[in-house]
């Protein structure tokens, strides 16, 4: 039996972005604002995040985006968690809440497709890709010629 999420010791910035649904520039900015977010860098100079740091990123995201704290307020709340010894539990809870939200959204999307309320995205893509682009001066022909040059 295997799980869909692999437990890793270290994560690249791209992997952290896909796990947290954040952009790299947001993570880099948060590093400047939260002293505890200080990923190590490998020989190439790329950021390498530990699992603990990913959980802390999820806690920051939860405080900023869900609970609507300011950066200073989130920093104070995390310091409070650290003083009371609740930091690790709070970070884990924020991470699990994010995963539960993603699962809930995926289930709701499947239910909407099954109820006929939302079109299935997968069958539409091959039909468009299989249609040849018309030649000529039309807008569709221009789009086809631009994408062919990429």
Secondary structure, DSSP 8 states (H G I E B T S, - for coil): ---SS---SEEEHHHHHHHHT--HHHHHHHHHH-TT---EE-TTS-EEEEHHHHHHHHHHHIIIIIS---HHHHHHHHHHHHHHT-HHHHHHHHHHHHHHHHHHHHHHHHHHHHTTSS--HHHHHHHHHHS----SSSHHHHHHHHHHT-
